[in-house]
């Protein structure tokens, strides 16, 4: 069974994890405005989306590729017989 943890317990655990990982702890709200953070997030998401779109293969294209691969195998099998 799980152990009941309060938010303060989670904060302590996260701080310990970050310290062990040699990451800096943020002790204040920081200096980045919500607007700046949103702008950065949208920019990074746009880069991610472009990369995903480059690597995207639709279900239709995937099935056509399977069918064509199956036809090639059957043609090769007919030649060998």
Steps between C-alpha positions, in 0.01 A plus 500: 500500500611856433620748756302820550718800413425865544612769256785597734625137486498511119691830500764346726527186283533705182767723656693188608473350152621819332789531746608140435473566125728803548229738381452849640198557721270790421430686825284778354249550222785581263532787254308365201155646449205281409492667158870422439452141615201455270692647206792262563266201540320578173832539318626164632167333421517633144846340457369174647191507275710555187721204589196282568342601169819405313494151651123446477371205300121478471318175568405493131862534386609233749238254369588572135864432582403166659292403196780588259750305708264200496465516120877512456537192719235310303667590168837383632343176623345432156836543326676255731246219451 
